[in-house]
Amino acid sequence: MRPNLLPAAILWDFDGTLADTETAWQAAEARLMHRLGIEWSQEDALQLVGKPIDEYGEVLARAAASTGYQPEWFIDHMLSEMVELLETGQISMRPGALELLNQVRSARIPCALVSASWQVLLDAAMGLFPRGSFDAVIAGDKVEQGKPHPESYLLAAERLGVDIADCLVIEDSVTGVAAGLASGARVLGIPDLEELEPAPRLTISHSLTNWRVRDLRRIMNAPPEPNGAPMSGIYIGPLRAGERISLTDPKGRMHTISLQAGAAFHTAKGGIAHDDLVGQPEGTVVTSAGGMSFLALRPHLNEYVVKMPRKAAIVYPKDAGQILVWSDIFPGARVLEAGVGSGALTLFLLRAIGPSGRLISYERRTEFAEAATENVTTFLGSRPPNWELITADLAEATVSGPVDRVILDMLAPWDCIDTVADALVPGGVLTCYVATTTQMGRVMDTVRAHGGFTEPTASELISRPWHAEGLAIRPGHSATGHTGFLTFARRLAPGVTTPVRKRRPAPGAYGSDYTGPRPASVPHARQGEPTGRERM
């Protein structure tokens, strides 16, 4: 593998990766089998995803054996229908695919189209792409063995004159991913109709939206995969090239480096060869050329998030811990997050929900979304397949599907209360993280006025270290003071309203000068009516 370089070539699958054809294939199959009087289920259709066309025809012929039609008849019929759909513009591109293809071509990276579909279909598909998009086209009827055999990808690399190990395959199906991995290439999997299982050299993403050329560089130069629990970012065993480690000197100063074979870390007390650390157990002490000792440890997540590159302020570990506990984040939870920023809370949430959970993150600003993606992928080793990052304003979005927890880290979370209330399951937790008392009051009154949540609570966490050495026990000189306020409320069942509070509001809380959201149980003050303080 060439170090720190872009892919030598991008090898693109067609059906389900570049073009949204898989559902069109299935719809055409269903129409044909219905016309022939053959029962055809969704399970029957899924078994054909990614299959070579000749095998595809054989499966259809066996299912419709009573008709007497041969596999060739089914192949001709299906290809004719798909060609017509392509030529009449009824097939669309998958999200982000054309944008990434154009960026790749602008970066002068060679591209090949490698598909199980036959040449006649790929010829019809060329109208979807700018002229000259592909330097080679490998059709399913031009190879001896179709996917999952790697022949088509190996042939594409040969035609382009590159080493397959330096190539990136982009695929959507289990069969196609298997072919790409078997060829020796790195693979970016974009699942369409099938779930993809994690594997070495495989990066999984829900779509190509927001992918950039620099993300492809990161895949090609990715550090070794974490070998701890899935989606934990944890490495176990000896230190390896490509890992991040922290070097701490006797004064407690910490330096984070990425281990690279043959490299060196230079300090005022001389250099430290990375090769002296690779292969050593974690917790090793290494001495610089000038005689200073450094303790080598892998950084924990709480250390990583405060040192990672930032485009926006982060949720600090002390607040992230409270969010995880008070929001009751659990393995397998479906969590909606808005205001991703630099991705600190995203990392804590992904670790808490585990591989069986799902995290949907909204971020309005593209540069923040890109920074968060970079930070998350760097720590976890690859982009988690159960993380969906949407670059949009949650207040204007339609949230699909129920979620168990909602966390809003944004300037105006009150604008999103109605949106998230519709998606949050009964008993689910709404958490808002804001910086000022004015924001805290506004969001709590908005939650009260909505009527579909329990009485909100608010808290602030102050963290102070302590020094303990013999009889010298005292508070530390530094402390993490105010970073934000956290508010929590739980969703009520549909049609249920918040019980009327038994205690009276604080004097003056909802006087005539108050203009914010007002709970239904609190009447509007009449003009000129004195406030609580004036009554006193």
FILOZA-996596 format. One record per residue (C-alpha): residue in three letters; x, y, z. Coordinates in steps of 0.001 Angstrom, whole numbers, always signed. Layout:
  code       xx       yy       zz
   ALA        X        Y        Z
...
//
This chain:
  code       xx       yy       zz
   MET       +0       +0       +0
   ARG    +1326    +3419     -974
   PRO    +1496    +5668    +2136
   ASN     -706    +8791    +2456
   LEU    -1953    +8817    -1125
   LEU    -5340    +8912    -2830
   PRO    -6682    +5693    -4357
   ALA    -4842    +4741    -7545
   ALA    -8303    +4158    -9048
   ILE   -11969    +4033    -8055
   LEU   -13850     +924    -9207
   TRP   -17586    +1672    -9186
   ASP   -20419     -828    -9119
   PHE   -23502     +317   -11060
   ASP   -26767    -1233    -9834
   GLY   -27672     +102    -6387
   THR   -24386    +1991    -5983
   LEU   -24358    +4686    -8664
   ALA   -27907    +4253    -9947
   ASP   -31070    +3465    -8006
   THR   -31883     +419   -10152
   GLU   -32347    -2337    -7596
   THR   -35960    -1408    -6846
   ALA   -36593    -1078   -10596
   TRP   -35247    -4608   -11160
   GLN   -37509    -5930    -8397
   ALA   -40578    -4112    -9715
   ALA   -39940    -5467   -13221
   GLU   -39511    -9004   -11849
   ALA   -42769    -8734    -9908
   ARG   -44693    -7524   -12991
   LEU   -43307   -10314   -15161
   MET   -43963   -13098   -12666
   HIS   -47472   -11805   -11992
   ARG   -48192   -11812   -15724
   LEU   -46964   -15410   -15882
   GLY   -49106   -16391   -12893
   ILE   -46107   -17186   -10670
   GLU   -45969   -16324    -6966
   TRP   -43006   -14050    -6295
   SER   -42211   -12699    -2818
   GLN   -39868   -10025    -1499
   GLU   -37641   -12799     -172
   ASP   -37440   -14268    -3673
   ALA   -36422   -10871    -5035
   LEU   -33728   -10261    -2412
   GLN   -31885   -13462    -3315
   LEU   -31159   -12000    -6759
   VAL   -29519    -8760    -5562
   GLY   -25981    -8540    -6949
   LYS   -26186   -11844    -8836
   PRO   -24611   -12302   -12302
   ILE   -27223   -11986   -15058
   ASP   -26878   -15576   -16263
   GLU   -27471   -16895   -12740
   TYR   -30300   -14380   -12413
   GLY   -32032   -15867   -15495
   GLU   -31619   -19395   -14172
   VAL   -33339   -18526   -10877
   LEU   -36294   -16938   -12666
   ALA   -36584   -19898   -15063
   ARG   -36638   -22388   -12158
   ALA   -39310   -20378   -10347
   ALA   -41424   -20301   -13525
   ALA   -40596   -23810   -14730
   SER   -44285   -24456   -15512
   THR   -44123   -21871   -18314
   GLY   -41399   -23694   -20201
   TYR   -39433   -20486   -20815
   GLN   -35652   -20823   -20779
   PRO   -33242   -18599   -18780
   GLU   -32294   -16736   -21975
   TRP   -35910   -15637   -22438
   PHE   -36040   -14128   -18941
   ILE   -32668   -12429   -19410
   ASP   -33710   -10850   -22722
   HIS   -37041    -9698   -21303
   MET   -35549    -8117   -18155
   LEU   -32677    -6459   -19976
   SER   -35048    -4966   -22550
   GLU   -37259    -3516   -19838
   MET   -34327    -2067   -17852
   VAL   -32766     -570   -21001
   GLU   -36064    +1132   -21780
   LEU   -36238    +2586   -18252
   LEU   -32693    +3942   -18585
   GLU   -33189    +5389   -22054
   THR   -36422    +7122   -21055
   GLY   -34854    +8732   -17964
   GLN   -36866    +6765   -15410
   ILE   -33816    +5716   -13369
   SER   -32313    +8192   -10891
   MET   -28878    +8362    -9282
   ARG   -28338    +7359    -5676
   PRO   -27842   +10289    -3237
   GLY   -24370   +11807    -3430
   ALA   -23117    +9386    -6103
   LEU   -22839   +11784    -9044
   GLU   -21376   +14521    -6848
   LEU   -18608   +12231    -5584
   LEU   -17949   +10882    -9098
   ASN   -17486   +14442   -10379
   GLN   -15105   +15270    -7517
   VAL   -13094   +12123    -8203
   ARG   -12792   +13013   -11872
   SER   -11755   +16585   -10985
   ALA    -8995   +15071    -8818
   ARG    -7856   +13101   -11902
   ILE    -8375    +9727   -10240
   PRO    -8975    +6985   -12861
   CYS   -12394    +5355   -12673
   ALA   -13843    +2073   -13929
   LEU   -17449     +915   -14067
   VAL   -17558    -2722   -12890
   SER   -20992    -4316   -12981
   ALA   -22750    -7659   -13035
   SER   -25108    -6130   -15603
   TRP   -24451    -6878   -19266
   GLN   -22917    -4519   -21796
   VAL   -26217    -3604   -23478
   LEU   -27536    -2221   -20188
   LEU   -24331     -343   -19326
   ASP   -24324    +1230   -22794
   ALA   -27822    +2564   -22090
   ALA   -26675    +3809   -18679
   MET   -23920    +6045   -20078
   GLY   -26450    +8832   -20526
   LEU   -26621    +9192   -16742
   PHE   -22997   +10322   -16513
   PRO   -20884   +13141   -17976
   ARG   -18921   +12101   -21051
   GLY   -15601   +10456   -20184
   SER   -16561    +9549   -16612
   PHE   -15060    +6059   -16894
   ASP   -11664    +4995   -18219
   ALA   -12762    +1346   -18362
   VAL   -16075     -526   -18340
   ILE   -16258    -4163   -17236
   ALA   -19659    -5745   -17936
   GLY   -20917    -9001   -16462
   ASP   -21040   -10728   -19864
   LYS   -17372    -9905   -20549
   VAL   -15877   -12015   -17735
   GLU   -15751   -15753   -17189
   GLN   -16795   -15611   -13524
   GLY   -19166   -13060   -12084
   LYS   -19324   -11589    -8602
   PRO   -18595   -12661    -5833
   HIS   -15548   -13890    -7767
   PRO   -12977   -11044    -7951
   GLU   -12257   -11460   -11704
   SER   -14134    -8328   -12778
   TYR   -12315    -6084   -10304
   LEU    -8933    -7621   -11052
   LEU    -9575    -7091   -14770
   ALA   -10542    -3443   -14155
   ALA    -7296    -2772   -12251
   GLU    -5336    -4452   -15051
   ARG    -7060    -2331   -17723
   LEU    -6234     +828   -15761
   GLY    -2633     -254   -15167
   VAL    -2803      -16   -11356
   ASP    -2224    -2351    -8415
   ILE    -5557    -3636    -7089
   ALA    -4271    -3178    -3516
   ASP    -4114     +577    -4208
   CYS    -7716     +704    -5511
   LEU   -10990    +1524    -3794
   VAL   -14113     -448    -4723
   ILE   -17520    +1183    -4099
   GLU   -20313    -1396    -3785
   ASP   -23786    -1845    -2319
   SER   -24491    -5592    -2203
   VAL   -23142    -8461     -134
   THR   -22050   -10208    -3349
   GLY   -20276    -7140    -4701
   VAL   -18533    -6357    -1416
   ALA   -17295    -9953    -1264
   ALA   -15870    -9600    -4785
   GLY   -14115    -6362    -3904
   LEU   -12569    -7734     -718
   ALA   -11515   -10944    -2477
   SER    -9680    -8877    -5087
   GLY    -7473    -7314    -2407
   ALA    -8872    -3782    -2732
   ARG   -10280    -1630      +26
   VAL   -14070    -1375     -158
   LEU   -16583    +1368     +619
   GLY   -19962     -299    +1150
   ILE   -23168    +1708     +596
   PRO   -25942     -754    +1549
   ASP   -29113     -493     -500
   LEU   -31419    -3493      -74
   GLU   -29075    -5654    +1997
   GLU   -27303    -5159    +5315
   LEU   -23507    -5343    +5179
   GLU   -21488    -7005    +7919
   PRO   -18302    -5261    +9144
   ALA   -15071    -6748    +7795
   PRO   -11391    -5811    +7529
   ARG   -10735    -3306    +4705
   LEU   -14469    -2513    +4533
   THR   -15891     +921    +5376
   ILE   -19694    +1089    +5585
   SER   -21758    +4268    +5100
   HIS   -25509    +4746    +4683
   SER   -25049    +6909    +1594
   LEU   -22468    +8839     -420
   THR   -23977   +12168     +625
   ASN   -21316   +14522    +2047
   TRP   -18479   +12222     +962
   ARG   -15439   +14065     -361
   VAL   -12167   +13041    -2011
   ARG   -10352   +13581    +1275
   ASP   -12622   +10957    +2870
   LEU   -11395    +8465     +260
   ARG    -7813    +9334    +1174
   ARG    -8658    +8570    +4802
   ILE    -9991    +5132    +3851
   MET    -6828    +4286    +1948
   ASN    -4617    +5409    +4824
   ALA    -6803    +4174    +7669
   PRO    -5039    +2936   +10796
   PRO    -5477     -681   +11829
   GLU    -9037    -1551   +12783
   PRO    -9804    -1362   +16522
   ASN    -9759    -4891   +17895
   GLY   -11786    -4256   +21040
   ALA   -15577    -4307   +21315
   PRO   -17370    -3229   +18106
   MET   -17804     +552   +17726
   SER   -15754    +1251   +20852
   GLY   -12588    +2599   +19253
   ILE   -10655     +414   +21678
   TYR    -7357    -1238   +20747
   ILE    -6073    -4245   +22688
   GLY    -2596    -5746   +22730
   PRO     +777    -4338   +21632
   LEU     +987     -839   +20162
   ARG     +683     -866   +16366
   ALA    +1707    +1466   +13559
   GLY    -1173    +3771   +12656
   GLU    -2507    +4040   +16222
   ARG    -2775    +7227   +18237
   ILE     -908    +7219   +21552
   SER     -293    +9760   +24306
   LEU    +3215   +10439   +25585
   THR    +3278   +12008   +29074
   ASP    +6441   +13548   +30504
   PRO    +7382   +13745   +34224
   LYS    +5646   +17144   +34532
   GLY    +2359   +15686   +33317
   ARG    +2475   +17330   +29892
   MET     +732   +15138   +27321
   HIS    +1583   +14851   +23630
   THR     -635   +12865   +21260
   ILE    +1058   +11299   +18227
   SER     +196    +8792   +15506
   LEU    +2696    +5943   +15343
   GLN    +4327    +5562   +11933
   ALA    +7081    +3134   +10980
   GLY   +10421    +4950   +10668
   ALA    +9114    +8244   +12084
   ALA   +10319   +10135   +15162
   PHE    +8774   +12451   +17770
   HIS   +11036   +15380   +18592
   THR   +11145   +17085   +21989
   ALA   +13384   +19641   +23688
   LYS   +15077   +16671   +25320
   GLY   +15770   +14802   +22091
   GLY   +13812   +12542   +19780
   ILE   +11897    +9317   +20314
   ALA   +11826    +6763   +17493
   HIS    +8324    +5461   +16796
   ASP    +9875    +2062   +16099
   ASP   +10853    +1907   +19776
   LEU    +7142    +1942   +20650
   VAL    +5614     -245   +17915
   GLY    +5163    -3757   +19275
   GLN    +5516    -2704   +22919
   PRO    +2731    -3214   +25479
   GLU     +567     -263   +26470
   GLY    +1965    +1452   +29564
   THR    +5545    +1315   +28284
   VAL    +8051    +3972   +29398
   VAL   +10357    +5171   +26622
   THR   +13396    +7435   +26999
   SER   +14255   +10230   +24563
   ALA   +17727   +10740   +23148
   GLY   +18236   +13454   +25786
   GLY   +17338   +11203   +28669
   MET   +13736   +12267   +29443
   SER   +11235    +9505   +30185
   PHE    +7763    +9413   +28616
   LEU    +4833    +7154   +29538
   ALA    +3068    +5738   +26458
   LEU     -664    +5012   +26744
   ARG    -3564    +4897   +24328
   PRO    -5775    +7979   +24887
   HIS    -9221    +7360   +26326
   LEU   -12281    +8833   +24650
   ASN   -12533   +11653   +27214
   GLU    -8938   +12650   +26364
   TYR    -9494   +12363   +22624
   VAL   -12545   +14659   +22444
   VAL   -10869   +17577   +24210
   LYS    -7807   +17410   +21920
   MET    -9409   +16530   +18565
   PRO    -9729   +19227   +15853
   ARG   -12746   +21485   +16383
   LYS   -14956   +23593   +14198
   ALA   -17401   +24269   +17037
   ALA   -17505   +24066   +20826
   ILE   -17822   +20534   +22176
   VAL   -19885   +18867   +24877
   TYR   -17258   +18264   +27546
   PRO   -16845   +14805   +29084
   LYS   -18333   +15896   +32417
   ASP   -21554   +16947   +30693
   ALA   -21529   +13972   +28303
   GLY   -21479   +11620   +31294
   GLN   -24506   +13314   +32823
   ILE   -26329   +13244   +29489
   LEU   -25723    +9509   +29080
   VAL   -26941    +8709   +32600
   TRP   -29864   +11114   +32976
   SER   -31055   +10484   +29429
   ASP   -30818    +6757   +30159
   ILE   -28952    +5943   +26943
   PHE   -28883    +2159   +26567
   PRO   -27447     -432   +24141
   GLY   -29763     -695   +21147
   ALA   -31383    +2717   +21691
   ARG   -32661    +4767   +18767
   VAL   -31306    +8257   +19436
   LEU   -31920   +11537   +17620
   GLU   -29221   +14174   +18056
   ALA   -29300   +17727   +16716
   GLY   -26338   +20092   +16768
   VAL   -23436   +17728   +16071
   GLY   -20722   +20383   +16175
   SER   -17330   +18678   +16206
   GLY   -18750   +15250   +17106
   ALA   -17767   +14866   +20778
   LEU   -21207   +13881   +22074
   THR   -21739   +11804   +18918
   LEU   -18796    +9595   +19898
   PHE   -20095    +9084   +23446
   LEU   -23572    +8242   +22116
   LEU   -22276    +5768   +19519
   ARG   -20286    +3925   +22156
   ALA   -23297    +3830   +24521
   ILE   -25870    +2555   +22007
   GLY   -23492      -50   +20558
   PRO   -23781    -1785   +17177
   SER   -27445    -2674   +17723
   GLY   -28524     +945   +18269
   ARG   -29123    +3713   +15774
   LEU   -28003    +7341   +15909
   ILE   -29555    +9975   +13651
   SER   -27636   +13251   +13792
   TYR   -28710   +16608   +12351
   GLU   -26255   +19434   +11682
   ARG   -27112   +22588    +9761
   ARG   -23581   +23613    +8813
   THR   -21695   +21538    +6265
   GLU   -18260   +22375    +7688
   PHE   -19331   +21152   +11124
   ALA   -20755   +17939    +9653
   GLU   -17503   +17299    +7807
   ALA   -15404   +17940   +10933
   ALA   -17608   +15606   +12988
   THR   -17334   +12871   +10357
   GLU   -13554   +13193   +10369
   ASN   -13324   +13021   +14170
   VAL   -15750   +10107   +14533
   THR   -14074    +8082   +11787
   THR   -10590    +8793   +13134
   PHE   -11439    +7501   +16600
   LEU   -13584    +4504   +15643
   GLY   -11454    +3442   +12670
   SER   -14328    +3663   +10169
   ARG   -17666    +5389    +9778
   PRO   -20248    +3438   +11830
   PRO   -22962    +1866    +9672
   ASN   -25636    +2693   +12262
   TRP   -24863    +6437   +12232
   GLU   -26847    +8640    +9858
   LEU   -25612   +12231    +9588
   ILE   -28063   +14612    +7919
   THR   -26978   +18112    +6905
   ALA   -30224   +19978    +7507
   ASP   -32108   +22091   +10035
   LEU   -34080   +19803   +12333
   ALA   -36714   +22505   +12818
   GLU   -37584   +22205    +9114
   ALA   -37172   +18424    +8829
   THR   -39567   +15509    +9026
   VAL   -38196   +12864   +11364
   SER   -38894    +9336   +10158
   GLY   -39590    +6525   +12561
   PRO   -39908    +6466   +16349
   VAL   -36895    +7296   +18527
   ASP   -36229    +6464   +22169
   ARG   -34163    +9508   +23102
   VAL   -33734   +13043   +21747
   ILE   -30768   +15299   +22554
   LEU   -30753   +18901   +21337
   ASP   -27465   +20825   +21555
   MET   -28304   +24024   +19710
   LEU   -28985   +27739   +20091
   ALA   -32793   +27500   +19882
   PRO   -33931   +23995   +20885
   TRP   -37446   +25349   +21523
   ASP   -37920   +25617   +17758
   CYS   -37691   +21809   +17507
   ILE   -39932   +20696   +20402
   ASP   -42987   +20040   +18212
   THR   -40882   +18167   +15630
   VAL   -39216   +15811   +18097
   ALA   -42356   +15309   +20188
   ASP   -44000   +13566   +17239
   ALA   -41065   +11135   +16909
   LEU   -40316   +10469   +20588
   VAL   -41889    +7310   +22035
   PRO   -44017    +7554   +25197
   GLY   -41644    +7542   +28159
   GLY   -38760    +8667   +25961
   VAL   -36373   +11314   +27242
   LEU   -35889   +14793   +25794
   THR   -32559   +16389   +26734
   CYS   -31551   +19953   +25874
   TYR   -28060   +21403   +26336
   VAL   -27868   +25211   +26372
   ALA   -25318   +27779   +27449
   THR   -27295   +30576   +29171
   THR   -30025   +30968   +31786
   THR   -32182   +32776   +29230
   GLN   -32026   +29779   +26882
   MET   -32670   +27389   +29769
   GLY   -35796   +29284   +30834
   ARG   -37116   +29528   +27277
   VAL   -36743   +25824   +26547
   MET   -38271   +24751   +29871
   ASP   -41300   +27014   +29385
   THR   -41696   +25739   +25814
   VAL   -41719   +22151   +27077
   ARG   -44301   +23081   +29724
   ALA   -46474   +24921   +27195
   HIS   -46377   +21939   +24813
   GLY   -48238   +19872   +27401
   GLY   -46993   +16497   +26191
   PHE   -44027   +16180   +28538
   THR   -43433   +15759   +32232
   GLU   -42354   +18788   +34265
   PRO   -38828   +19593   +33005
   THR   -35840   +19660   +35325
   ALA   -32576   +21533   +34943
   SER   -29082   +21142   +36327
   GLU   -25511   +22356   +35945
   LEU   -22404   +20303   +36693
   ILE   -19251   +21848   +38175
   SER   -16148   +19646   +38270
   ARG   -13169   +20274   +40597
   PRO   -10069   +18093   +40935
   TRP    -8397   +17379   +44283
   HIS    -4798   +17000   +45366
   ALA    -4085   +14234   +47872
   GLU     -505   +13512   +48935
   GLY     +223   +12485   +52514
   LEU    -1230   +15165   +54775
   ALA    -1504   +17656   +51909
   ILE    -5137   +17202   +50903
   ARG    -6730   +20203   +49215
   PRO    -8713   +21222   +46143
   GLY    -6743   +21394   +42916
   HIS    -5757   +24716   +41422
   SER    -7902   +24243   +38303
   ALA   -11584   +23481   +37898
   THR   -14027   +23064   +35050
   GLY   -16735   +25572   +35814
   HIS   -19830   +26456   +33855
   THR   -20058   +24899   +30409
   GLY   -23794   +24567   +29967
   PHE   -27209   +23816   +31465
   LEU   -28963   +20489   +30945
   THR   -32745   +20156   +30921
   PHE   -34601   +16850   +30945
   ALA   -38235   +15859   +30370
   ARG   -40068   +12660   +29455
   ARG   -42697   +12199   +26755
   LEU   -46248   +11466   +27847
   ALA   -48574    +9003   +26134
   PRO   -50615   +10264   +23140
   GLY   -53570   +12401   +24179
   VAL   -52321   +12791   +27734
   THR   -51593   +16259   +29076
   THR   -49311   +17285   +31899
   PRO   -51049   +17170   +35300
   VAL   -51689   +20642   +36713
   ARG   -48924   +21642   +39096
   LYS   -50054   +21780   +42731
   ARG   -47628   +24502   +43742
   ARG   -47979   +28104   +42606
   PRO   -45411   +29619   +40226
   ALA   -42711   +31721   +41821
   PRO   -43818   +35330   +42437
   GLY   -43460   +37334   +39259
   ALA   -42655   +34277   +37131
   TYR   -45491   +34934   +34676
   GLY   -46272   +38598   +35246
   SER   -47476   +41084   +32650
   ASP   -43923   +41678   +31446
   TYR   -43396   +37973   +30620
   THR   -43781   +37309   +26869
   GLY   -42476   +33744   +26500
   PRO   -44274   +30374   +26282
   ARG   -46908   +29953   +28992
   PRO   -48242   +26676   +30431
   ALA   -51965   +26167   +29869
   SER   -52586   +26171   +33643
   VAL   -51111   +29676   +34031
   PRO   -53526   +32444   +32917
   HIS   -52265   +35497   +31075
   ALA   -51738   +38520   +33312
   ARG   -54115   +41435   +32669
   GLN   -52641   +44685   +31395
   GLY   -51524   +46795   +34330
   GLU   -51779   +43909   +36789
   PRO   -48890   +44123   +39266
   THR   -46189   +41469   +39180
   GLY   -45586   +39163   +42101
   ARG   -42809   +41406   +43434
   GLU   -45044   +44488   +43315
   ARG   -47797   +42611   +45208
   MET   -45327   +41890   +47943
//
